[in-house]
Amino acid sequence: MCKPEGTCTAGGYWSAECPTLISSKMPYFAKLLLLIFFLVLLVESRKHRRRRWTGQLEVQRASRSYKKNHDVTKIWKGKTEQLLRVNNHDFTMRPAFGGPAIPVGVDVQVESLDSISEVDMDFTMTLYLRHYWKDERLSFPSTTNKSMTFDGRLVKKIWVPDVFFVHSKRSFIHDTTKDNIMLRVFPDGHVLYSMRITVTQMCNMDFSRFPLDSQMCSLELESYAYTDEELMLYWKKGNESLETDEKISLSQFLIQKFHTTSRLAFYSSTGWYNRLYINFTLRRHIFFFLLQTYFPATLMVILSWVSFWIDHRAVPARVSLGITTVLTMSTIITGVNASMPRVSYIKAVDIYLWVSFVFVFLSVLEYAAVNYLTTVQERKERKLRDKLPCACSLPQPRPMMMDGSYNDGDVNELGHYVSENGDKQDRMMVQLALGSDRGSGRRKNQRYVSMRIDTHAIDKYSRIIFPGAYILFNLIYWSIFS
């Protein structure tokens, strides 16, 4: 039984009435175990809290860049179609359907001019094509007044301009790694629609001055379905709507100028359409053709003139030289025409090559004329020699015919048979039997000498006439086409 002072009797039992007695009676070893147990629990709880705090810190560091920008997806719980009210409107019709024409601005940035083909008469260009218009059906509420950017998946659900490339042969939108399409919508309904396109466009080229020519090609844009009363295409910034990369270069052409124009195009079946033009002027580099065409052709013509300095009796040398130059010129003409379209008019390079071919061919004909006249003259000499009396009793020719010195008496006796330039070795001296009738023999000798033709004079004149005529032709040619 417990006393009123709070103490128990010596013989008291373990009960709720005597807690002080129970704690005082607990062994010391049990108290030590209980203290260790509480310490272990305290340490484990602190480790758990430290791990949790460290994990939250790493997550905060990893998502620091995301916290800089306001994430709209956490606020807006619906879909993009619901935000832009795509399902509430019929986007198969243009904006302001039934009203005035909707203005659609266009600007272009040319990334590269890939290739230009003279044979196919086309060019390939890669560009960024951008459209600007306003569609109030896409307006959305925004407190920050910032635009939203989407990829090509939303383009299939809204209205976009149906612009196409007139006279294009091939075109495609780049799709690596995704479709290169960008759609940017502003809160007031303004839309920016951009695509990266490669297009192969036809270009009507004029090769009448080839390879000293300049070509002007154009890329044409137009709406396919909407006339000028429904859709008005225009350049967004005027002449500044076209931007080009400074690194654009071509192997055979120099890009001189890029500029934009616009006008109306009429179709008898459908009406008038706005058409935009991207015009650029190209000038061909001439150095390649100087090395590959003009210079070899000129060398062949000069080589054909070498035959004028070869003896006319060297038939194999002069004939082989003439045939070689003719065949080489034919090969050059064939090679140039193989890389060009088969046009029905004469090109500037054709004029030069064919005139050079004519000069080479005339040099061959010149030797043919020399050889023919020499043969005819020898035949006439044999006939006259057979008609003359025998010259067995005549004295031997004078020594002056060997050393080449003549006097006035010799000239009269030989029937004025003296070369004008003093070249006496070019003539064949024929001994005539004068007999008793000396005057009659002199007249026959004079008639015979007057019939002679100096075949070497043709080569002498050709050495001057051929180079002079070819130089004159080059002066006229380069003054006209350069």
FENNOR-V411609 format. One line per field, one symbol per residue. ss: DSSP state (H for helix, E for strand, L for the rest). phi: phi as a letter, one per 30 degrees, with the letter a starting at -180 (. if undefined). psi: psi as a letter, one per 40 degrees, with the letter a starting at -180 (. if undefined). A space follows every 50 residues. Layout:
ss->???
phi->???
psi->???
This chain:
ss->LELLLLLELLLLLLLLLLHHHHHHHLLHHHHHHHHHHHHHHHHHHHHHHH HHHHHHHHHHHHLHHHHHLLLHHHHLLLLHHHHLLHHHLLLLLLLLLLLL LEEEEEEEEEEEEEEEELLLLEEEEEEEEEEEEELHHHLLLLLLLLLEEE LHHHHLLLLLLLEEEELEEEEEELLLLLLLEEEEELLLLEEEEEEEEEEE EELLLLLLLLLLLEEEEEEEEEELLLLLLLEEEEELLHHHHEEELLLLLL LLEEEEEEEEEEEEEEELLLEEEEEEEEEEEEEELLHHHHHHHHHHHHHH HHHHHHHHHLLLLLHHHHHHHHHHHHHHHHHHHHHHHHLLLLLLLLLHHH HHHHHHHHHHHHHHHHHHHHHHHHHHHHHHHHHHHHHLLLLLLLLLLLLH HHHLLLLHHHHHHLLLLLLLLLLHHHLLLLLLLLLLLHHHHHHHHHHHHH LLLLLHHHHHHHHHHHHHHHHHHHHHHHHHHL
phi->.ddddjccddcdcdaddbdddddddddddddddddddddddddddddddd ddddddddddddcdddddcdddddddcccdddddhdddbcddcddhdicd dddbdbbbcddacdabcdddhabbbcbccbbbabbddcdbdadchcdccb cdddddcbdbdcdbcdidcbaacdbcdbedbbbbccedjdbcbbbcbcbc cdbdcccdcdcccbcbcbcccaddccdddcbcdaddcidddccbddddab dcbcddacacbaacccbddckcbdbcbccbcbcddcdddddcbddddddd ddddddddcceddddeddddddddddddddddddddddcbdddcbdcddd ddddddddddddddddddddddddddddddddddddddddcddddddddd dddicbbdddddddihcbddciddddccdcdcddiddddddddddddddd ddbddddddddddcddddddddddddddddcd
psi->hiideeiiidfiihidegddddddehiddddddddddddddddddddddd ddddddddddddfdddedihhddddheaiddddefdeeiheeiiifheai hhhhihihhhdigdihhddefiihihihhhihihheeeiihhdefiihhi aedddeeihiifhihhfidiiihhfheihghhhhhideeihhhiihihhh iihhihfdehefihihiihhiihddhaeedhhhihdfbeeehiiheehii deihhdihiiiiiihhhdddaiihhihhiihhhhhedddddddddddddd ddddedddeiheegddddddddddddddddddddddddeiigieihiddd dddddddddddddddddddddddddddddddddddddiihfdeiiiiidd edeehiaddddddeffghideegeeeihhhhihdadgddddddddddddd eihgdddddddddddddddddddddddddde.
